[in-house]
Each structure stands twice: as C-alpha cells, then as structure tokens.
Amino acid sequence: MSAPASLRVALGQLTSTADPGANLRLVEREVARAAAARAELLVLPEATMCRFGVPLRPIAEPLDGPWATRVRELAAGAGLTVVAGMFTPAADGRVHNTVLVAGPDGLLGHYDKIHLYDAFGHRESDTVAPGTEPLTVDVGGVRIGVATCYDIRFPALFTELATRGALLTVVPASWGAGPGKLDQWTLLARARALDSTSFVVACGQADPGGTEDGGAAPTGVGGSLVVSPLGEIRARLGPAPDFTCVDLDLREVGRAREAVPVLAGGRPVPVA
C-alpha cells in the first residue's frame, strides 16, 4: 500500500509549567484545537510534561503511568496522533528525556533523546541518561521520524531516519534562549530538511518572558516551524503560545529526492 499523498499536521506551541497536572490541561486544549482543525498529527514541545529547571526524577513516570495514560486517552478520543515530550525513569537514577507518540489506537512508540544538551554552559547529562535507538513510526500510513531539540544539530540522525523511510521528522524542543539562538534554531531546521530531503516539523516551547529559576535552565524561544524537503519555511510561529495547522503534500518528498538525490548519492569519506 502506498503512502497517502497528504498529511494535516498541527503544532501546539505552549509554555509548560512545573505542574504535570496543569500541563495535561494544556495538552487537552491543544488536542481539542487539533481535532477541530481535522489534523491527523499534533506535535507538542519537549518537556510538555514539566518544564526544565526543577528536579526531574520526582516528576518522571513510566510509559504506563497516569500522565502518559491520559495523553493516550486524549489521542484516542480525538482520533489523532499526539507527539509530546515527557520524562521517564532511567535505570541509573537519572531520567530519560522521552518523546511519547500516542495514536488513535494506543501507544505507537517512544523515543529517548540521544544527543543531550551539554552545551552553552548546560549539562543535561547530569540528570538525563541518553537514549540509544532512533525511532520511526507510522501515522496513517506515513512513516515519520522522531528527534528532540539538541538532536537537530546532528545531521546523521535525520539522514538515518530518512533512510528508514521517514517522509517527515518531528522535533519537539525546549530551545534555550541566547544571542543568535532563534536564528540557529531556524537555520538548523532548514538544514536538516535539506540533509534528509524530508519535511521537518519542529515545535518548541514558547518564550516565557524570563525563567522562574533565573535562567539556569533552557525553556523556550518559540519560533516553531514547518520546513519543506527543499528547505522552504511553510509555517512559522512567533515567540508567544500559539497554534497552527498545515497540510503537507507528501509527494514533494519524492520530487525532492529525485531532484537532489543526496540520500542515494552519499559516499563514504576516507579518513587519513
């Protein structure tokens, strides 16, 4: 069976709090918006469950815990697929920075962030254990890849997801603020779309207008965007909480890969 020709994708750019229960109400609101827009896929940010800057181990829950269970119920009730960032316990006492993918018929998969944000003076690895496995899932017959925030700086992950059949990659994020950071986020999303000749649907936390902890943890800058396989920005949000819905013509992926066969034409680079 061939993949559908189109997919309607919604982005819910929100600002998480430190209260997972309150954040579930934000998820409920975004799911309702997506359902009203007849979206098939809703992408929410990294750390939707709880913002960074607070102890995460007491917040973390397994995938069959109450927070993830409620997200699955919301996805099933609305008849769409929901992508949302949460935290799950890791075996070594840290947590995993996990993306939950809940479909109309239950859990489609989960992805534990591989590349941790040990940059710009932050050390995510102090409290978060890295994942090891890339993830693709099928949404209504469309193969999608999953990445998280800092992963967007690593092209090989995106080309690997495309090689596994992904026509688009979703990127939930809680992108840290700073000089030039919004420009970098936008540039990187466009670059990863070009690297993989895939759509990139990158949804970040909204700009909270200052962090409650004085800036010790990344929160968000907004700027969520949808990028075509040839790097064109098809939708972009500002800094504030917002919502948008975009129809993706998936036939663009095949046309892009025929015009610019970077996936088929790659060659090993000799190392001296």
C-alpha positions, 0 to 999 in steps of 0.5 A: 500500500502506498503512502497517502499523498497528504498529511494535516499536521498541527503544532501546539506551541505552549509554555509548560509549567512545573505542574504535570497536572496543569500541563495535561490541561494544556495538552487537552486544549491543544488536542481539542484545537487539533481535532477541530482543525481535522489534523491527523498529527499534533506535535507538542514541545519537549518537556510538555510534561514539566518544564526544565529547571526543577528536579526531574526524577520526582516528576518522571513516570513510566510509559504506563503511568497516569500522565502518559495514560491520559495523553493516550486517552486524549489521542484516542478520543480525538482520533489523532496522533499526539507527539509530546515530550515527557520524562521517564525513569532511567535505570541509573537514577537519572531520567530519560528525556522521552518523546511519547507518540500516542495514536488513535489506537494506543501507544505507537512508540517512544523515543529517548533523546540521544544527543543531550544538551551539554552545551552553552554552559548546560549539562543535561547529562547530569540528570538525563541518561541518553537514549540509544535507538532512533525511532520511526513510526507510522501515522496513517500510513506515513512513516515519520521520524522522531528527534528532540531539540539538541538532536537537530544539530546532528545531521546523521540522525535525520539522514538515518531516519530518512533512510528508514523511510521517514517522509517527515521528522518531528522535533519537539524542543525546549530551545534555550534562549541566547544571542543568535539562538532563534536564528540557529534554531531556524537555520538548523531546521532548514538544514536538516530538511535539506540533509534528509530531503524530508519535511521537518516539523519542529515545535518548541516551547514558547518564550516565557518572558524570563525563567522562574529559576533565573535562567539556569535552565533552557525553556523556550524561544518559540519560533516553531516551524514547518520546513519543506524537503527543499528547505522552504519555511511553510509555517512559522510561529512567533515567540508567544503560545500559539497554534497552527495547522498545515497540510503537507503534500507528501509527494514533494518528498519524492520530487525532492529526492529525485531532484537532489538525490543526496540520500542515494548519492552519499559516499563514504569519506576516507579518513587519513 
